[in-house]
Amino acid sequence: MITTTAKWTTILFGVFIILVGFLMLFAPKKARSVLRKAGSTNFINYAEITIRLIPAAAMILYADFSKLPIAFEIFGWIMVITSIILYMVPRKTHHRFSMKSADRLKPIYFQLISPFAVLLGGLIIYNVNCV
C-alpha cells in the first residue's frame, strides 16, 4: 500500500514538473509571477515547503523499487534537506530571494530552461519501475 502510494505520488510529481516546464515555455510571464509569490505569506511559504516534502518522501520510499535507486534516494533527500533549511529561513528572506530571482529571470530565460524541467519530469517518470 505504501509502495503503491509512493509510486503514484512520484509519477504525479513527474507529471507536475513536466506541466511546470510547459508553463515556463508557453506562459513565462505567469511562471515568473508564480515565482514572485514564493514566501509572500505565511500560508504560501509553509504550504509550499510542506508540499515539497510529499514527493520527496515518496521518492525515498520508492527508491528501492525504481530503476535507479540511488538517484531517487539522493534527489529525495536533497528535497527533504532543502525543505528543512527553508523552514528555518525567515519567510521575508525567502520572499526577498524569490523576488530578486524573478527580477533577474526574464521571461526568455524561463523559456530557455523549460526543456530541462520537461526532461527532469520525464526522467522521474521513467525511473519509476512500472512492472
Sequence and secondary structure as in RCSB ss.txt:
>XXXX:A:sequence
MITTTAKWTTILFGVFIILVGFLMLFAPKKARSVLRKAGSTNFINYAEITIRLIPAAAMILYADFSKLPIAFEIF
GWIMVITSIILYMVPRKTHHRFSMKSADRLKPIYFQLISPFAVLLGGLIIYNVNCV
>XXXX:A:secstr
 HHHHHHHHHHHHHHHHHHHHHHHHH HHHHHHHHHHTTSSHHHHHHHHHHHHHHHHHHHHHGGGSSSHHHHHHH
HHHHHHHHHHHHHS HHHHHHHHHHHHHHS HHHHHHHHHHHHHHHHHHHHHS   
